[in-house]
């Protein structure tokens, strides 16, 4: 029996989502989608779940908000329920208590950040990793969006690390709830109810096709597997794309081609003319996907892979001082942090979103 097609949002759903019909601006909705997917990603990492399970949950969340409004279903409620449902679909079971404790911890960290004075910066270049990692082969770039999530350990070293711990996280304490605490049963009821809503509103169609296998095959066809960092960069770009609705809008092979386009541009590797025709993809679709991912990098501080292709570039670029990068970063911090704070607050529940929309309409 043939595999059912990968379900996508319709044009009408994309142009006007249920949340926008209820008065939520499109940019705020996009930020809340990002926050929900970040929560799934960080919880999945802490629970040591496979990437396929995490990605499936993120896709389900984005699909859900094309048929439901954020004024009716809270982002945190749907994100934890989507991850729990995904663990069943991918046969990677997770204890419900472990999942709830992880989410309570992540929410507590975000609430701690929100309790800080608005003038206190939440991120700076000192929080960036000074070495390349498996998920970020381009290395020395700040990752501020993980400030409120993660495992609680600053990636800075030496004096910077001590200052970071004494500054942002000073006074933060967390205690695991007891077995009979009411908060656990409240979260359990939320997960059971939200999981049922996801299944019902998506018509029990849980088919999710991920582009990871496509991108590896396409790299082989284009002779890119022997180019350094190409496959890993494509993989990382696809992971970043999970924070956007792209997986609910485009087919997996289109996303795979978009990741190849971005990675080769950033690494300055030429591609054959009209190469996308080999994979039955339209150029406009690839360009649109690439623009959405780059907008995510800009809005959330993920940043373009600024120095990914430095080794291939001219000497003047290769020797550009990192101080200049930090100056640009610091100028962009205030606007981004205000955006993070707003999204973190609105992700707490549907009542918060509804109250914010009502206050905005009155003003």
C-alpha positions, -999 to 999 in steps of 0.1 A, spaced: 0 0 0 13 34 -10 24 58 18 -1 86 23 11 120 11 27 145 35 -2 168 45 4 205 39 -15 237 49 -39 251 22 -33 285 7 -63 299 26 -49 287 59 -15 302 51 -29 336 41 -52 339 71 -46 316 101 -72 311 128 -50 332 152 -50 361 128 -87 359 124 -90 363 161 -69 395 160 -33 382 167 -7 400 145 12 377 121 46 387 135 35 378 171 21 345 159 54 337 142 73 345 174 50 322 194 55 294 169 92 298 174 89 298 212 68 266 211 93 248 188 122 260 210 105 245 240 101 212 222 137 212 210 152 219 244 129 195 263 138 168 237 175 174 241 173 172 279 153 140 277 178 126 251 151 120 225 161 113 189 160 142 164 132 125 144 110 126 175 117 163 182 112 172 146 79 154 143 66 172 174 76 206 159 59 199 127 27 188 145 27 220 165 29 242 133 2 222 116 -20 225 146 -19 263 145 -31 263 109 -64 248 120 -66 263 156 -61 296 172 -35 305 199 -63 324 216 -80 290 222 -50 268 228 -19 279 247 15 274 231 32 257 260 2 233 264 4 223 227 42 220 226 44 196 256 15 176 242 29 174 207 62 161 221 45 135 242 24 124 211 55 124 189 73 100 214 45 76 208 44 79 170 82 74 168 82 46 194 106 64 216 86 64 249 93 89 276 80 89 312 52 114 316 66 125 349 100 132 333 85 152 305 64 173 330 94 179 353 115 190 323 88 215 311 83 229 346 121 235 348 121 253 314 92 274 324 108 283 357 139 294 339 119 316 316 99 331 345 132 339 362 144 358 331 112 377 329 115 387 365 148 405 358 148 443 352 140 453 316 174 471 313 194 440 322 207 424 291 198 387 286 226 379 261 259 391 249 288 379 228 304 365 259 277 338 260 288 325 226 306 293 222 343 297 214 346 264 196 328 246 168 301 221 178 284 192 160 252 212 154 269 246 146 300 239 125 305 276 119 315 280 156 319 313 173 284 327 171 261 339 199 231 317 206 209 340 227 177 322 220 189 293 241 194 316 271 161 308 287 162 272 279 192 249 277 207 230 306 216 260 328 253 260 320 269 290 304 291 282 274 314 311 282 347 303 299 367 316 328 358 351 340 330 355 315 314 324 328 315 335 364 301 369 355 273 353 335 264 329 364 264 357 390 244 381 367 215 365 348 211 334 369 219 348 403 191 337 427 176 311 404 164 280 423 144 250 412 130 221 431 115 191 415 77 188 424 67 160 447 48 130 434 15 141 449 19 178 441 -11 194 424 11 209 397 19 175 383 -18 165 380 -26 198 364 0 193 337 -11 157 332 -47 169 326 -34 195 301 -14 169 282 -42 144 279 -67 171 268 -44 188 243 -32 155 228 -68 146 221 -73 180 204 -42 176 182 -54 143 170 -90 154 164 -82 187 147 -56 172 124 -79 144 114 -57 118 130 -33 123 100 1 121 118 22 114 87 54 135 89 81 132 62 114 147 72 140 160 46 171 146 62 174 116 39 166 137 9 194 162 16 220 134 19 210 118 -14 209 152 -32 244 160 -18 256 127 -33 241 135 -67 257 170 -67 291 157 -55 289 177 -23 295 149 2 333 154 -1 331 191 5 339 200 41 310 210 63 284 209 36 263 180 49 265 192 85 256 227 76 226 215 56 215 194 85 218 224 109 198 246 85 170 220 84 170 220 122 167 258 122 138 255 97 119 234 122 114 267 142 93 280 113 61 268 96 81 257 65 76 220 72 38 225 71 39 245 39 65 228 16 73 192 7 105 177 22 124 177 -11 119 215 -14 133 220 21 163 198 13 171 219 -18 167 252 2 192 239 28 217 230 0 212 265 -16 219 283 17 248 261 28 266 263 -6 261 301 -7 275 305 28 304 282 21 310 298 -13 307 265 -33 294 268 -68 265 247 -81 256 236 -116 232 258 -136 195 250 -129 205 222 -105 172 222 -88 154 209 -119 170 175 -111 149 173 -80 116 185 -94 116 217 -74 106 253 -84 132 280 -79 106 304 -64 98 278 -37 135 273 -28 141 311 -27 111 316 -4 122 289 20 157 304 21 143 339 29 122 325 57 152 308 73 173 339 70 145 360 85 145 337 115 183 341 119 179 379 119 149 381 142 160 357 168 197 363 168 207 330 153 225 351 127 237 341 92 267 319 92 289 350 92 322 333 89 313 299 76 331 304 44 360 325 57 386 299 48 375 302 12 373 340 12 399 367 7 424 373 34 409 406 44 376 389 54 394 360 70 413 384 92 384 405 101 384 411 139 357 395 160 352 428 179 334 442 149 310 413 149 303 419 186 296 456 180 270 447 155 255 421 178 253 445 208 234 471 187 207 445 179 203 432 214 176 456 228 151 450 200 155 413 200 153 410 238 120 429 238 107 405 212 119 375 233 102 388 264 69 394 247 69 359 231 79 342 264 50 360 282 24 352 256 34 316 254 23 310 290 -13 304 281 -43 312 259 -57 336 285 -26 357 284 -28 359 246 -65 368 247 -59 395 272 -30 410 252 -51 411 220 -80 427 238 -57 454 253 -42 460 219 -77 464 203 -87 489 230 -56 510 225 
